[in-house]
Amino acid sequence: MPNSPGSAVGYPNPQGGASLVLAFRLQSRVTLILGSGPLAASRAFSALDADSKVVILATGGLNSACEEVKWRSEQGQLTFIDWDTLPGSSTSSGDDKLVEALESYLTSTPEVCLVCMTDTLYGGRRNRLFAEKVYQISRTHNIPVNTTDMPDLCDFTFTSTHRFEDVGGNATPLQIGVTTNGQGCRLAGRIRRDIVSRLPKDVGGAVQRVGRMRVLARVRAVKQEEKYPDEEDESDEFEENGRVLTPNRPVPSRINSETESESSKRRIKWVAQVSEYWPISKLATMSDSDMEEVLDGERTPAISPRLEHPEPILPSIHSLVFPRKGRILLVGSGPGHPSLLTLATHTALTQMADLVLSDKLVPDAVLALIPKTVQIRIAKKFPGNAEGAQMEMMVAAIEAAKRGMTVVRLKQGDPVVYGRAGEEVLYFRSHGFEPVVIPGVSSALAAPTFAGIPVTQRGVAESFMVCTGVGRKGKDVQLPGYERARTLVVLMGVARLQAIIHALTEQVQEGGGRRDGKAYPPHTPIAIIERASMPDQRVISSTVRDIVRAMDSIGEQRPPGMMVIGWGVLALWGEGDVEVLDEGGEKMDEERVTKWLIGSDGVGAAWRVSEGLDSGWEGF
């Protein structure tokens, strides 16, 4: 029987055929490599790079090994053992004696954690029967095996890897690996090269600097744990594997009575915010003092000595040159894709700006358009620090404008759609500067379009409403009730998803709870759109009944995210459904939702995840 979106079954079905991609830490463990040719040398280098001890076991002695293996042996980087000299059965000979010698060696060397058999490479000296015996012996000792060119004798395979270097040519902790699961090794290498070529050159350095900041934050956290050993640790942002990363998890606003322990935990969450939002180029150039200032949370690192210690402007009475009057531009950068910048915004950024004060949500692809001679400062609106960061940016804009600079206050989307532009206009005006407000393409409209969702559609949605999921200083807001012909767009609410869904669906008396109007039916379609218009855009489509379960199952969030709720979510899927508002259409709702998510063959799930942009955007 096909699953329905409301049934207990609804999680995605595993398709099989994939590998469990892991990153092994091999310090002080032994990697045993059988064979001494060029492939053995390559495997040895990879293991040595992972701080493993490497033992090469091969027949013919060191003189028969390839030059690289010889050199690494002479340098003391690895241990070479002549397989012929290992003790074996006195009655055995040939391959049987080698197999028995291997059995004896593994028994006496429990530190061996991986076995790589390389001389089964096509045309190599070892046949399949010998490889099968080696595999069985290794498995008896619970040691995973990789056998070259014999996939059925492999417990693990090697990915096509790349380790990034910093600008000085030194190896960094950042590695990537690509696997085709045996379907195309050459293609895996090409894909790996393409990925590397598309990443910023300083991405490895950025990882190093973030790692350094994590260390600084951990040192502070440890000191606080020593003072407050009984307090719960919530530093989940440090977990790279195993716990969900939630950089947008709500954090209470910082207050004067905050304890040292609470401050320490907040700083740990700020590291996750910096990692998620700041441009790679800025992360790669952070100094220790920059990191300390981020963790202190008192102010953003200095823009430049010129701004910190301005030279007085003294016009000569003999000159017709007068000090330039500064100006402030409040600019919307659109949803994220650089091609969606308006001409006015592009001009402001590339030709007019002396200083750009950017919100953290503006992506690196937009900031990269700004000339290198223009100073850029990114708002430190981390959880619990939004109010202080907002005031800091407004003060910085006034100070720079008073010095004759053109200041671009850069915001994501449109500055007046939940961009706090209004309060900035009033603040700048009270200090003698009337800002120019340049509209931007609002993500409230662009994001649903990128996700294939019309906010209005004949026969489905006659109107739409935009609201926020969180009020001033993190307070709850009153949400609108259900109207069948209306699309609801909720900005800044994904981190509070469970509370918002509860508010929309709970059954309360008229005027009660956090909702004005009727409750949303549990089968109402909903889509969560993350990083709209960017290459890593993701859309999670489900119903209000299952969306929380879907997000819990998927795990890691990709901020910024927004919600689109209503029948427009499914209107253009597949063959389309534009009969929602037909007379008696409500009777077909469960059926249309099942068709949308599950399909007629019943192999779907209670949610769908779509990754990336439509291929048609590749030319923009």
Secondary structure, DSSP 8 states (H G I E B T S, - for coil): ----TTSS--S---------------TT-EEEEE--SHHHHHHHHHHHHTT-EEEEEESS-GGGS-HHHHHHHHTTSSEEEEGGGS---TT--HHHHHHHHHHHHHHH-TTEEEEEE-TTSTT-S--HHHHHHHHHHHHHTT--EEETT-GGG-S----EEEEEE-TTS-EEEEEEEE--TTS-HHHHHHHHHHHHHHS-TTHHHHHHHHHHHHHHHHHHHHHHHHH-TTS----GGG-SSSS---TT-------TT--HHHHHHHHHHHHHHHHHHS-HHHHHT--HHHHHHHHHTS----S-HHHHS-------TT--------EEEEEE-BSS-GGG--HHHHHIIIII-SEEEE-TTS-HHHHTTS-TTSEEEE----TT-HHHHHHHHHHHHHHHHHTT-EEEEEESB-TTSSS-HHHHHHHHHHTT---EEE----HHHHHHHHTT--SSBTTTBSEEEEEESS-GGG----EE---TTEEEEEES-GGGHHHHHHHHH----TT-TTEES----TT-EEEEEESTTSTT-EEEEEETTTHHHHHHHH----SSEEEEESTHHHHTSTT----TTSTTGGGGHHHHHHHHHT-TTS---S-EEEES--GGGGG-
